[in-house]
């Protein structure tokens, strides 16, 4: 993998159509007014090239010596989402099957390669004696103290390697080929050269045949993981992908983790960051913008559509903090009417409290803020733009990955 040509891009970067075609990334580009822009974050591994696309505002100008480490960070973030049962970004059939692989790797870490326990009997003199069979089947001698049976019938068990074990061995060894880029891949090597795995479709058919014979949830998840991985392997050939077209959702989740770990206060239109944060930002349930009374009256009239708002980050204490994550700069180039309405709605719920209202965007610079709109002398509405260093946020999130919950 290290011998491949490294192509580094940025999400949103303009690219010539001929370049997109040469890199075989047309399907991952947006086209507007005849202009092509890169629209993915992640990695595409081809036979001779490794194409890495970083988020907007991720500084790629001087990463020659650290490119591989930076790529691993982005892929680690995407992997965390894929593993989560509540992932908002499912990927597609062409991508490295993180969730399927994780089922197999998790089983291996807990139980090892699949073994089927088989019970059998053996003649001998030491071990777990099956007395019923010994009495009925063994030779008998009459002794001074009674009947002597010899030899004993002993109960034994043995582990039998089966087809599932061979499939696990193949998948774990195959995935290790991508360990340079995908951090969650286990260090696993195998000397097995079973030719059955040259025909992935046959392996898939055999797995489908036997999966009805297993009833434990862990076994069913293992078999489905093997099937999904083999399906991917049969199609991937020399084009391995792990990417997202929805990095704005990742940015929102990253900001939640970062605020809850670093927000300690607010002053002079700036967020005060520090250690030992007690903040509890959350994404609340959608809120109806009309009262229950009005909604009930409208229901009586046969109406069924009721409008709701959804806040990204809400923290209520003596002051009400409402922040909205914005990955795209275009979102703040004009008046953000939605964010202004959030102020009025929250003021109706908490009329006695002050409200801090802000937009949070990524930047390659250090943290800074600027005013988006200021009506504080008219009706109290003030919206501030906050720019957080994307790489710093990403590093923090990966260091505290146990705090990430993609399901909520």
ABEGO torsion letter per residue (X at the ends): XAABBBBBBBBGBBBBAAAAAAAGAAAABBBBGGBBBBABBEBBBBAABBBBBBBBGBBAAAAAAAAAAAAAAAAAAAAAAAABAABABAEBAABBBAAAAAAAAAAAAAAEBBBBBBBBBBBEABEBBBAAAAAAABBBBBBAAEBBBOBBBBBBBBBBBBAAAAAAAAAAAAAAAAAAABAABBBBBBABABAAAABAAAAAAAAAAAAAABABAAAAAAAAAAAAAAAAAAAAEABBBBBBABAAAAAAAAAAAAAAAABAEBBGGBBBBBBGBABBBBBBBBBBABBAAAAAAAAAAGBABBBBBBBABBBBBABBBBBBBBABAAAAABBBAAAAAAAAAAAAABAABBBBBBBBBBBABBBBBBBABBAAAAAGBBBBBBBBBAAAAAAAAAAAAAABBAAX
